[in-house]
Amino acid sequence: MFAVMYQNYLKPGRENEYQEAWNKVARYFIEHRGAIDSCLHRTSDGLWVAYSRWPDKKTRDNSWPGENKPSTELPLEIRNTVLTIKNCLDDNRKFPDFYMEVVDDLILSRSI
């Protein structure tokens, strides 16, 4: 299994827009592109952390071949929503993305 983690601060006042756009894109990847799941968190100091899990790196890369742009195979609406996400990010406080192989997994996949 392969996972990607994103960490970002947002521009002031863009939190709802970001969360709605993230939800739309994450759902699309799960329903149409093979993502296993995705989760969004916000820390007490306003850092937003998201991660997504995929069966393997190849499946993820087929939907996201480059660091700065989504695949041109994605519907225009989803590509535009990805750009909305990017426009919500505070460019002055960037963090690198983490690309990880899952080596042990105890996350429960049941509703709480």
TADA-V600205 format. One record per pair of residues at least 24 apart in sequence whose C-alpha atoms are under 7 Angstrom apart, sorted by the first residue. I is the first residue (numbers start at 0). J is the second residue. Records with the same first field share a line. If there is no record, write none. Layout:
# TADA-V600205
I = J + J
This chain:
# TADA-V600205
0 = 53 + 54 + 55 + 100 + 101
1 = 52 + 53 + 54 + 55 + 56 + 99 + 100 + 101
2 = 50 + 51 + 52 + 53 + 98 + 99 + 100 + 101
3 = 50 + 51 + 52 + 96 + 97 + 98 + 99
4 = 49 + 50 + 51 + 96 + 97 + 98
5 = 48 + 49 + 50 + 96 + 97
6 = 46 + 47 + 48 + 49 + 94 + 96
7 = 46 + 47 + 48 + 88 + 93 + 94
8 = 45 + 46 + 47 + 88 + 89 + 92
9 = 87 + 88 + 89
10 = 87 + 88 + 89
13 = 87
17 = 84 + 87
20 = 80 + 83 + 84
21 = 84
24 = 77 + 80 + 81
32 = 62
33 = 58
